[in-house]
Amino acid sequence: MSKKRVLFVTQEMNPYTVITEVSDLIKKLPVHTHEKGMEVRILMPKYGSINERRHRLHEVVRLSGMNIIVDDEDFPLIIKVASLPGARLQVYFLDNDEFFKRKFVFDDIDEKPFADNEDRMVFFCKSVMETVKKFGWPPDIIHCHGWLTSLVPLYLKKVYKDDPVFQKSKLVYSPYINEYQQLFTKRFLEIACINNLNPEDLADFGTGADLTLDQGAIKNADAIITGSDSLSDDVKALIETLEVPVQEFLEEDEMLKASVEMYKSLMEE
C-alpha cells in the first residue's frame, strides 16, 4: 500500500526565514507528519535573504525552465531544493529574480510593503500548481500556510480540478494574522485570472477596497486548521459559518497531533 502524500505550501519556514509564527510551526508540522508514515514535500519562495551556500540549495534542472505568466508577462521559474536539517525531508524553493532576489521579504528597507506583492503572490501560487504537475506527484492533502498561498485553494477548485495530478487532492488552509491584504487593489482580481478565469470567478475574495485574501482561501478550502490565536473578527466570523471541518487554534504539541488526524479524516472521505 503506497504512502499517503501531504504537500505543504508556505510563505516562510524556519531555518530559512523567521518572519512570523508561520515559520516555526511549518518547521515542525511536516516532520511530525512524516514521522506518522506519510510522504511529505514542502514548497516555499526562494527569497534573496536565504543563504544558498549555508543551506546547501541547488537547482533542480529537470524541473526548472518553465515560464509563469503574470499580467501578460512571462517570468522564468527556477526550482531549487535543500534537505531540511535534522529530517529526511526535501524543501523545494520557487525562485525568480524579478520577484524574489531582493534581500527583504514583504517590505522594503523603509518597512513599506512592496508595491508588487500582489504580482509576487500570483507568481508563487501559479508556480506551486505547475511545479506539482511537473513533479507528477499527486498529493492527497495540500496544506497552505500564510496569505501568500491564499490563491492556491481557488486555483485548485477552479483551474486544476480536472488535472489528474490534483483530482483526489483535499485542500487545508491555515489562516494567520495578515497585515497585507488591505493593501491589495482591484488590479489583483485581474492579474490573478490565470488560464480561463475572469474577475467574477474571484468573487470569494471580495471586490475593490473590500478584498480579503483569507476569505477567498477559506471559502475554497476543504478544511481549516487555525494557525493563529489572534485572527481578525471578520475571519473568525467567516469560519463560524463554514460547513467544512474546522480545527480551532491549539498549542503546538496538540496542533501537530490534531493536524495529522485532520489529514487522515479528509483522506477517508
N, C-alpha and C positions, 0 to 999 in steps of 0.2 A: 504494500500500500504506500503510495507516494505521500511525502510530507505536504501539509498544508502550507501555503505561501502567504506571507504578510509583507507588504510593501509599505515602508514608512516614507512619507514625503514631508520635509520640514524646511522651515526658513532658516534654521540655525541648529547647531549641535556642539556641545562640549566634547572634545577639547579644541575643535576648530574655530568655533565662535562662542563667546559667552556674552550674550546681549540681554536676554530676558529669562524668565523662568522656563521658557520652552527648552533652552539649551541643556539644562541639567536633566530634565525628565526624559527627553528624547535620547540622551546618552544611555540611560538605564533601561528604558522600556524595550528597545529592540533586543538587548542582551537577555533580559528576562524572558521575552517571547521565544528567542532561540533556545534557551535552556529548557523550555517546556516542549521542545520537539518540533518546532515549526521552522520552515526555511524563511530566512529574512534577507531583505535588501533595503538599502536606505538611499534616498536621493535628496540632495540639497544644492544650493547655489555654491559656486566656487568664487567667493568674494576675494578681492585683492588683498585683504588683510590676512588671508590664510597663507602661512608659510609652507610652500610646496616641499622644500627640502626637509624641513623639520618633520613634517607629517608624511613624508615619503609618497607624495602623489605622483602618479604617472598617467600619461594619456592612454586611453583605450582606443587604439587606432581603428579597430574594426567597427566601433560604434560611432566614432566621430565622423564629421563630413556632411551632416545634414544641414540644411538651411531652414530657419524658422521665420515665417513671415509675421511681422508686426507692423500694422498701419501701412500695408502695401510695400514694405521694405524687407529685403532678405538679410537675415543675420545668421552667420555661421555658428553652429553649436559644436563645442568641443567637450568631450566627456573624459573625465579623469577619475581615478579610483585610488583608494587607500584602504588599508586594513585598520579597523578600529582597535586602538591599543587595548590589550588585555582581553580581547574577544576575537573569535574566528568569524568576523563579520566584515563584509565589504561595504564601504561608503562610496557612492558614486557622486561626483561633483559635476554640475552642469555649468559650463563656462562660456562666456562671450566677452570680448574686450570692451565692446561698447557699453555693456550693462554692468559688468561685474569687476572689471580690472581696477577700478578706483579703490583707494585704501580705506574708505569709510563704507558702512553697510547701507543704512537707510537715510542718514543725514550727512550734510556736508560739514566742513571744518567749522562753520559758524552755527552748527546744530540746527540747520534748517533742512527739512525734508527735500530730497532730490526731486526736481520737477518731473523727472521721467519715471518715478516709482510705479506708475500705472503701466507704463510700457514694459518695465522690468518684470512686473508681475505676469503680464500676458506672455512674455517670452518664456519665463520659467514654467508656468503651468502647461503651456502647449509643449514645451520641451520634455516635461515629465511624461506626457502621454506618448509622444513619439519615441522617446527613449525606451519605454517599457515595450512598445511594439517591436522595436529593433532587438531588444533582449530576446523576444519570443518566449517570454516568461509570464504566463497568465497568473496574476495574483488573485488569491481568494479574498483577501482583505487589503484595501488601501486605506491607510490611516494618515490623515493630513493634519499637520500641526502648524498653526500660525496664519496670519492674514495673507501672507504672500502665496499661500497654497489655495486660497478660497475659490479660485475658478475651477480647480480640478473636479469637485463634485458635479458642477454643471456640465463641464466638458464630457465627463463620463456618461452622464444621463442623456445628453442631447447631441453629442457628436460621435462618440466612440462606442455607444451601447451595443451596436451590432458587430463590432470588430471581434473576431474570435478570441483575441487575447483578453478582452475585458468582459465577455458575455456572462461570466459567473462571478465577477468581482462585486463585493459589497464595500460601500464607502462609509468610513467612520471619520467624523470631523471633530476636532478638539478646538473650541474657541478659547482664546486668552484675551487679556487686556489689549485693546487695539487703539493706538493713538494716531493712526494714519488714514483710516477710511474717510474721515471727514474732509480730507484734502483732495480726494478724488473728484473728478468733474464728469460732466455728461459725456465728454470725449471717451471716457473709459468704456461706456456702453457701445461705442462704435469700434474701437480698436480691439475689444475683446471678442468681436464677432468673427471668429475663425470659421473656416470652411463655409458652410451654408447657413450659418446663424445670422439673425438680424437683431437689432436692438430690442425688439419686443420679446425675443427669446431670453433676454437677461432681465426681465421684469422682476424676478425674485430679488434682485439687488436694489430695487427701487429706481427712482429717476432723479436726474439733476442733483440738487442740493440734498436730496434725501437718500443718497446712496448709502448702503450698509453692506459691507463686504461679508461680515459674519452671517447676516441674514440670508444672502444669496447662497452661501455654502451650506448653512443649516437646512434650508428648505430643499436641498438636493441630496442630503445625506441619508444613508440607511440607518444610522445610529449616531448618537452624540456621546462623547466622553468629555466632560467638562474639565478643562485644563487649568482654570484659574478660579480662585475663591472670590475674586472681585470683578466679575463681569458687569457690563453696563445693565441698567434696569431694563432697557429695551430688549437686549439679548436674553436676559433671564425670562422676561415675559413671553418672548417667542418660544423659547424652549419648553415652557409650561404648556403650550398649545399643541405640541407635537404628538403624533401617534406612533412614532418610531421609538425604539429603545433609547433611554437616556440614562447615563451614569453620572450622578451628581459628583461634585468635587470631593476627593478623598485625599488623605495624607499619602505620602509617596508609596510606602510599602503596600497599603491597601489598594492604591491606584493601580499598581503593577499587576496585582492578582486579579482585580476586577476587570481590567482591560483584556487580559487573556481570556477570561471567562466570556466576555462580550464577543470576542472574535469567534470562539468556539460555538456560541449560540447562533451567531449570524451564519456561520458555515453550515449549520444543520438545517437551516430554513429551506 
